[in-house]
Amino acid sequence: MNAKIKEELLSIKAQADDGLLRPPAVLAWAEANPESAIYNALDWDDAHAAREHRLGQIRGLISLHIVTADGEPQMVSLSFDRSKGGGYRAVDDVVKDRDLSRIMLADALAELERIQAKYERVKELTAVWEKVRSTRRKLRATEGAQARP
């Protein structure tokens, strides 16, 4: 993590009347401070930024609209595919393939660990975090066993 960005963000927050760090305020500050770390971390090429924004919108459309009648996703983006340019696979196809299913589980655990980092202090979720850790240990043990000749 860039310590300078953190310092700039906290400074912007400290200047807010209500104590909230708001993205529009950060953007306005970055625009006024082109030598800042925040400014340099942003994409200022409007054509590129617009294309990336639209791609993000399309990802949202896929997630929102390609679902079952119960609202469960029918497509999944696996880290394995994202590392090669991205794409979505049918969940039904993924769960039928042992290797892809394992990748989806590892991706799900990584996402849950990011959520855990954010909500670790919520005591009511302690059992959930323990289950995530337990599942991660089982996955690692299985992967280790498969790697042995």
N, C-alpha and C positions, 0 to 999 in steps of 0.2 A: 504494500500500500504506500502511496506517495504521501509522506508526512506533510509536505507543503500543501497539498490539496486539502488534507484534513484540517490543517491550520487555517487555511482560507475559508473553508466551509464553516468552521466554528466561529470565526471572526464575523462572518456574515450573519450567522444566527444570533450572535451576541448583540448585533446592531438592530435586530428586529424588535419592534415594540411589544409584540406578543410572545416573543421567545421561540417562535417557530421558524424552522429553516424551510423556506418555500422555493421550489425550483424556479419560478419566474424571477424571484429576487436574485437567485444565484446567476441566472442567465444575464440579467441586467448588469450585475456587478462584473461578470466576465467580459461583457461587451465593453464596459468602461475601463477594464484593466487588461489590455491585450498582452501584457508581459507576464500575467499571472499563470500559475500552474493549471488552474481550472480552464482558463482560456485555451491553453495549449493542449488540454486533454479533449477538447471538443472538436467536432468535425465542422469546419466553417465553409466547406465546399457545398454550396446550396444544392447543386444538382445531385451530388453523391449523398448528402444527408437526406434529401427528399426521397431518393430511391431506397435508401435503407429504411426510412420511415414507412414507405409503402410496403416493403417486404415484411416489416414487422406487422403491419395491418393485415396482410395476407395470411401470415402465420396465425394471427388472431381469428381470422375468418375460418380457417381450416379447423382450428380448435373449437370454435363456437358452433359450426354448422355440420361438421362431419361427425355426427354422434348418433347413438342408438335412440330409440323412442324413449328410453329411460334417462337420456342425457350423458351416457358413458361414451368417452372418446372411441372412435372407430379407427383412428390413425394415430401413429406415434412417431416422433422424431427421435431416433437413437443417436447417441454420441458417436457411435461407429460411423454412421452416415454423415453426421455433421462434420466430422473430420475430413470427409471427402467431398464437401460441397453442399451437403444437406439433402433433405428429402423426407418424405413421410411413407411409412409402411402400414399396411393394415394390421391392427392389433391381433386379429385372428391368425394371421400368418406368423406373426412374431411368437405368439404363445405356443404354436405348433413346432417351432424350431428351437431345439435345446440351447444352441449357442446364442441365438438372438434373444431368447427369453432370459438368459443369464445377463446379457448386456442390458436389457430393459430393467431387470432387477437392480443391477449395479447403478444404472442411471437414476432409478427411483430412490435408492438409498442415498446417493449423492445429493439429490434434491431435498430429501428429508433432513439430511445433515445440515444443509444450508438453512432450512427452516428452523431446525433445532438451534443453530447458532443465534438466530434471531429471537427465539422464544424459550430458550433454556430456563429462564427464571420463572416461567409459569408452572407453578408447582403441580397443578392439576394434570399436566402433560408428562410428568415424570415416568409413568408406566409406558407411555408411547416412546419416549427416548430410549428407555431400556430395551424395548422390543426392537427398535432400530439398531441399537448396538449389538444385540443378540443375533439378529439376522445378518448383520455385516460380518460378525465373527464366523457364522456358519458358511457364508458365501466364501470368505477367505480360506476357510479350512477345506471346502470343496475344491476351490481353485488350486490350492496347494497340493491336494491329493491327486488331482488330474495332471498336474505338471510333472509328477514323479514318474519315472519309467516303470 
